[in-house]
């Protein structure tokens, strides 16, 4: 059975649009704090906790990532006259074309699609005044216990027609605004030590699906080592390899990921080769007469965009803590 989150859009949250269509500030959807578990939980203890959500816009075959933020400085000693305590789903240039796609009094309906990995993707439908079913949805919002233009429906709405989507075939889009939010976290890593960077850095922002989406997109769906990939229909033999392993509290941030084919990923996790801070491969001296040998001292294909480049703190960690283990990445001991 589907659940629906219904939102009637307000004037202020859409940037207080003027008669000429221009807006005076950023645009977002204000999300009810009583939306329960429809959207992922955000922490009150972490200042402005953020997660990156995949949204399928109306009538689209794209999966566009958006920033979902709990502005919570009320709980962090803010001296502001009106400290913040609100949830916002920020609109970006890819989902809100020319900052004018959504209008005040539009009603958006979100449905949650669970993937095979039990990770949610949110499909959005749009209804405007005068259109079929707008009045019905307006009445639902007006009578909702959530108030303020919000409603959460845990029942099938027969008049809502959600198109059947092939999730695997959706084009992944990462807007610049979202990259900026993620970059703030990645910048923290470059200032510290890989020993001190735990999975909490980016754990809230990302999950296994979004991590893979970002990393494979950054490497243009090709293995960083072999420059190749095997495709069949929707199948591809690429994976997002953690540089500092997840089992060592490695981060889910894109700078801790490299696109690798499955066999190359396996060898990297086992410590059969490592990648130096100049992005050149070093194959372990005990690994001989294998396919890896021809890649020794070869430079990997590094993303042109700095945002996706491997963080050198993580490369250093892999070289010192994983290289030469020849075991599961979860076994942490001094390398040979």
BANUTOR-237999 format. One record per residue (C-alpha): chain; y, z, x. Coordinates in steps of 0.02 Angstrom, whole numbers, plus 50000, padded with zeros to 5 digits. Example, Ala and Ser with C-alpha at 12.3 -4.5 7.8 and 13.67 -1.06 7.14 Angstrom:
BEGIN
PT,c,y,z,x
PT,A,49775,50390,50615
PT,A,49947,50357,50684
***
This chain:
BEGIN
PT,c,y,z,x
PT,A,50000,50000,50000
PT,A,50172,49954,50064
PT,A,50315,50075,50092
PT,A,50495,50016,50075
PT,A,50657,50081,50145
PT,A,50804,50016,50041
PT,A,50984,50021,50100
PT,A,51143,49968,50012
PT,A,51267,49922,50148
PT,A,51435,50006,50159
PT,A,51607,49947,50213
PT,A,51630,50064,50361
PT,A,51459,50041,50439
PT,A,51486,49853,50442
PT,A,51644,49873,50547
PT,A,51769,49878,50402
PT,A,51780,49688,50387
PT,A,51952,49613,50353
PT,A,51997,49471,50236
PT,A,51983,49345,50378
PT,A,51807,49406,50415
PT,A,51849,49495,50578
PT,A,51789,49673,50610
PT,A,51874,49815,50700
PT,A,51722,49900,50775
PT,A,51534,49891,50800
PT,A,51416,49859,50656
PT,A,51260,49958,50613
PT,A,51150,50018,50471
PT,A,51169,50202,50436
PT,A,50993,50271,50411
PT,A,50957,50424,50305
PT,A,50901,50579,50399
PT,A,50777,50602,50256
PT,A,50689,50437,50287
PT,A,50539,50543,50341
PT,A,50414,50446,50444
PT,A,50465,50269,50394
PT,A,50560,50248,50557
PT,A,50498,50330,50719
PT,A,50555,50510,50749
PT,A,50699,50542,50869
PT,A,50728,50701,50966
PT,A,50867,50825,50930
PT,A,50851,50899,51105
PT,A,50886,50736,51198
PT,A,51067,50681,51187
PT,A,51083,50521,51085
PT,A,50896,50490,51088
PT,A,50858,50305,51070
PT,A,50711,50193,51032
PT,A,50699,50003,51034
PT,A,50634,49936,50867
PT,A,50564,49762,50832
PT,A,50648,49688,50677
PT,A,50602,49526,50589
PT,A,50764,49465,50506
PT,A,50767,49383,50334
PT,A,50682,49211,50330
PT,A,50645,49218,50516
PT,A,50498,49189,50632
PT,A,50579,49292,50770
PT,A,50550,49472,50820
PT,A,50719,49539,50876
PT,A,50733,49706,50964
PT,A,50870,49824,50904
PT,A,50929,49996,50962
PT,A,50894,50141,50844
PT,A,50996,50293,50896
PT,A,51011,50474,50842
PT,A,51192,50520,50879
PT,A,51169,50707,50895
PT,A,51309,50779,51002
PT,A,51328,50912,50866
PT,A,51178,50996,50947
PT,A,51240,50974,51125
PT,A,51398,51076,51131
PT,A,51519,50941,51077
PT,A,51699,51000,51057
PT,A,51743,50853,50944
PT,A,51823,50893,50777
PT,A,51681,50804,50688
PT,A,51529,50804,50804
PT,A,51399,50672,50764
PT,A,51236,50702,50674
PT,A,51177,50533,50611
PT,A,51049,50396,50634
PT,A,51105,50217,50665
PT,A,51012,50053,50680
PT,A,51133,49946,50780
PT,A,51159,49763,50736
PT,A,51169,49643,50882
PT,A,51221,49464,50911
PT,A,51048,49394,50878
PT,A,51017,49484,50713
PT,A,51195,49484,50644
PT,A,51261,49311,50683
PT,A,51448,49308,50722
PT,A,51458,49488,50661
PT,A,51471,49421,50485
PT,A,51295,49392,50420
PT,A,51282,49556,50324
PT,A,51414,49598,50192
PT,A,51465,49761,50108
PT,A,51360,49794,49952
PT,A,51217,49685,50017
PT,A,51050,49772,49994
PT,A,50922,49762,50134
PT,A,50741,49807,50107
PT,A,50633,49854,50256
PT,A,50444,49844,50251
PT,A,50338,49917,50390
PT,A,50197,49812,50462
PT,A,50068,49904,50566
PT,A,49993,49807,50712
PT,A,49816,49824,50775
PT,A,49883,49948,50903
PT,A,49953,50055,50760
PT,A,50130,50012,50812
PT,A,50258,49966,50680
PT,A,50359,49807,50662
PT,A,50494,49803,50528
PT,A,50518,49654,50415
PT,A,50689,49642,50332
PT,A,50730,49561,50164
PT,A,50908,49532,50103
PT,A,50975,49536,49925
PT,A,51154,49493,49872
PT,A,51249,49526,49711
PT,A,51202,49404,49574
PT,A,51033,49363,49652
PT,A,50867,49396,49568
PT,A,50813,49579,49579
PT,A,50978,49639,49654
PT,A,51020,49742,49499
PT,A,50846,49820,49498
PT,A,50864,49872,49680
PT,A,51041,49936,49649
PT,A,50973,50048,49511
PT,A,50836,50113,49626
PT,A,50964,50158,49759
PT,A,51081,50239,49630
PT,A,50942,50348,49560
PT,A,50864,50390,49729
PT,A,50850,50570,49787
PT,A,50911,50515,49959
PT,A,51085,50471,49891
PT,A,51220,50384,49992
PT,A,51149,50210,49967
PT,A,50972,50246,50029
PT,A,50801,50246,49947
PT,A,50624,50269,50013
PT,A,50488,50199,49901
PT,A,50305,50243,49931
PT,A,50235,50126,49802
PT,A,50208,49939,49782
PT,A,50360,49847,49714
PT,A,50284,49697,49627
PT,A,50447,49598,49626
PT,A,50467,49609,49815
PT,A,50385,49457,49892
PT,A,50352,49483,50077
PT,A,50304,49325,50168
PT,A,50139,49325,50260
PT,A,50178,49329,50445
PT,A,50074,49291,50597
PT,A,50136,49433,50706
PT,A,50061,49360,50865
PT,A,50157,49197,50846
PT,A,50330,49276,50823
PT,A,50457,49230,50955
PT,A,50517,49384,51049
PT,A,50705,49402,51068
PT,A,50790,49534,51177
PT,A,50979,49532,51148
PT,A,51101,49576,51287
PT,A,51161,49729,51190
PT,A,50984,49800,51193
PT,A,50967,49763,51379
PT,A,51124,49865,51410
PT,A,51050,50015,51321
PT,A,50890,50002,51422
PT,A,50985,49973,51584
PT,A,51065,50144,51568
PT,A,50892,50222,51585
PT,A,50840,50105,51724
PT,A,50997,50148,51823
PT,A,50945,50331,51821
PT,A,50784,50284,51908
PT,A,50868,50190,52051
PT,A,50966,50348,52093
PT,A,50815,50463,52103
PT,A,50643,50472,52179
PT,A,50490,50391,52102
PT,A,50402,50559,52122
PT,A,50526,50635,51999
PT,A,50524,50494,51871
PT,A,50405,50542,51732
PT,A,50344,50443,51584
PT,A,50479,50527,51478
PT,A,50600,50403,51557
PT,A,50580,50263,51434
PT,A,50436,50341,51338
PT,A,50548,50360,51186
PT,A,50626,50189,51209
PT,A,50463,50094,51225
PT,A,50282,50087,51175
PT,A,50139,49982,51243
PT,A,50184,49831,51135
PT,A,50371,49828,51173
PT,A,50336,49859,51358
PT,A,50222,49706,51361
PT,A,50348,49602,51262
PT,A,50488,49641,51384
PT,A,50386,49618,51543
PT,A,50302,49454,51494
PT,A,50467,49383,51435
PT,A,50549,49430,51601
PT,A,50414,49334,51696
PT,A,50417,49185,51577
PT,A,50235,49215,51528
PT,A,50168,49179,51702
PT,A,50077,49290,51826
PT,A,50197,49352,51960
PT,A,50062,49327,52093
PT,A,49976,49164,52045
PT,A,50120,49082,51950
PT,A,49992,49032,51819
PT,A,49923,49086,51651
PT,A,49776,49035,51542
PT,A,49819,48998,51360
PT,A,49715,48962,51207
PT,A,49801,48960,51039
PT,A,49880,49135,51031
PT,A,49775,49203,51173
PT,A,49844,49226,51348
PT,A,49764,49309,51499
PT,A,49923,49401,51551
PT,A,49953,49587,51548
PT,A,50100,49700,51589
PT,A,50045,49798,51742
PT,A,50123,49968,51773
PT,A,50184,49984,51953
PT,A,50183,50174,51949
PT,A,50027,50197,51842
PT,A,50043,50267,51669
PT,A,49908,50393,51717
PT,A,50027,50455,51854
PT,A,50164,50481,51724
PT,A,50233,50308,51755
PT,A,50378,50249,51648
PT,A,50367,50118,51509
PT,A,50534,50045,51563
PT,A,50528,49858,51605
PT,A,50573,49890,51788
PT,A,50404,49978,51805
PT,A,50310,49823,51747
PT,A,50251,49660,51823
PT,A,50165,49519,51730
PT,A,49991,49489,51802
PT,A,49834,49398,51751
PT,A,49693,49516,51705
PT,A,49595,49503,51867
PT,A,49751,49521,51974
PT,A,49806,49670,51869
PT,A,49636,49751,51895
PT,A,49649,49731,52084
PT,A,49827,49800,52084
PT,A,49774,49954,51984
PT,A,49629,49983,52105
PT,A,49748,49979,52254
PT,A,49673,49823,52332
PT,A,49846,49756,52363
PT,A,50024,49819,52349
PT,A,50198,49743,52340
PT,A,50331,49788,52468
PT,A,50515,49814,52433
PT,A,50547,49635,52492
PT,A,50426,49582,52352
PT,A,50295,49521,52476
PT,A,50111,49558,52447
PT,A,50006,49660,52567
PT,A,49819,49645,52539
PT,A,49722,49796,52605
PT,A,49635,49768,52771
PT,A,49467,49817,52695
PT,A,49478,49680,52563
PT,A,49408,49524,52646
PT,A,49348,49353,52591
PT,A,49413,49368,52415
PT,A,49535,49270,52309
PT,A,49666,49398,52358
PT,A,49666,49347,52540
PT,A,49768,49189,52510
PT,A,49908,49291,52433
PT,A,49931,49408,52582
PT,A,50114,49408,52637
PT,A,50159,49292,52494
PT,A,50314,49336,52394
PT,A,50286,49364,52209
PT,A,50388,49268,52082
PT,A,50533,49386,52053
PT,A,50632,49373,51891
PT,A,50804,49299,51918
PT,A,50881,49427,51802
PT,A,50904,49596,51887
PT,A,50860,49685,51725
PT,A,50676,49633,51742
PT,A,50656,49653,51931
PT,A,50531,49784,51991
PT,A,50613,49949,52035
PT,A,50591,49981,52222
PT,A,50562,50167,52196
PT,A,50408,50121,52095
PT,A,50349,49994,52223
PT,A,50362,50130,52356
PT,A,50260,50247,52247
PT,A,50122,50118,52224
PT,A,50115,50084,52410
PT,A,50102,50269,52454
PT,A,49996,50336,52311
PT,A,49889,50193,52243
PT,A,49866,50066,52383
PT,A,49694,50087,52463
PT,A,49621,50205,52332
PT,A,49494,50078,52268
PT,A,49467,50188,52116
PT,A,49534,50208,51941
PT,A,49722,50227,51944
PT,A,49703,50399,51864
PT,A,49625,50469,52023
PT,A,49769,50533,52127
PT,A,49733,50570,52310
PT,A,49797,50521,52480
PT,A,49759,50337,52517
PT,A,49648,50288,52663
***
